[in-house]
Amino acid sequence: MIDIIDYGPLQKLIGTWTGDKGLDIAPEPGGTEKNPYYETIVFTACEDVENAESELLTFLHYRQIVQRKSNNKIFHDQTGYWMWNSNTKTVMHSFTIPRGVAILAGGLVNEKLSENSEVTLEVNAKVNDKNWGIIQSPFMQKNAKTIAFSQKLHIRNNQLSYTQTTSLEIYGRSFEHTDNNSLIKE
């Protein structure tokens, strides 16, 4: 007998997504920088994993490459996992960025069962949160501290849109670093 893995709402993410309508609003000394971007996100199905013989998670590995439209240079390279617990209807997003920051964000899934099969995944994390947290290097804590992270993905048919906000303490001020884009499944 072949076991079929239930990826739940993550099933819709599996594959390669591309988008060229991204806008990154980031801090810079004394102001704000706006960078239009394009990106590719590849979600790869993995097996399932059992934690402490009582929690079963299914998961996807992903890699996200973001390039500035102005010069085609990569300015963000992120890798991580999206995980699904079908018993609790919990979704988790764990990732690292090569600046010394790691995040484990979590939330519940809003799944509309219709012929269009819309799915919304929403996750959050905060510094010192006992469930969904942020770890960062001493340098980042001192110079560009991440206070909170929120992300919302909306999947409908072969379209994925997302918004995310990273709350920072940087350049002597608080800043809401935002990213959003719309992508199409290849």
Buried (B, 14 or more C-beta within 10 A) or exposed (E): EEEEEEBBBBBBBBBEBBBBEBEBBBBEEEEEEEBEBBBBBBBEBBEBEEEEEEEBBBBBEBBBBBBBEEEEEEEBEBBBBBBBBBEEBBBBBBBEBEEBBBBBBBBEBBBEEEEEBBBBBBBBBBBEBEEBBBBBEEEBBEEBBBBBBBBBBBBBEEBBBBBBBBBBBBBEEEBBBBBBBBBEBE
